[in-house]
Amino acid sequence: MWYRTSGDVITLTLHVQPGAKKSGVAGLHGDALKIRLAAPPVEGRANEALLKYVAAMFNVPVRQVELRQGEQSRHKVVSIVGSQVDPERLLAEKD
């Protein structure tokens, strides 16, 4: 499963593709949700863009989104605190 919930924390397993034409959810990639990011993988800009994108998707401030694993990898684990958004909705809205 590409996400877990525990109390008010949602943990996502992501496969991130930086340098895409536009940011968006691309569907599942193995046991991870694939996200395309328009930001380049330079000087942490893709990670910063990812956190902002996830915060917008889950309707929370960026400070409630944390990159837990994968700072230098395409495979990342992100946690979101206090969102009422169902992660399954993201697959329904994919590009």
SULVEN-V761504 format. One record per pair of residues at least 24 apart in sequence whose C-alpha atoms are under 7 Angstrom apart, sorted by the first residue. I is the first residue (numbers start at 1). J is the second residue. Records with the same first field share a line. If there is no record, write none. Layout:
I: J, J
//
This chain:
1: 31
2: 31, 32, 33
8: 81, 82
9: 79, 80, 81, 82
10: 79, 80, 81
11: 77, 78, 79, 80
12: 77, 78, 79
13: 76, 77, 78
14: 75, 76, 77
15: 74, 75, 76
16: 74, 75
17: 74
18: 46
24: 94, 95
25: 94, 95
26: 94, 95
27: 91, 94
58: 83, 85
59: 83
//
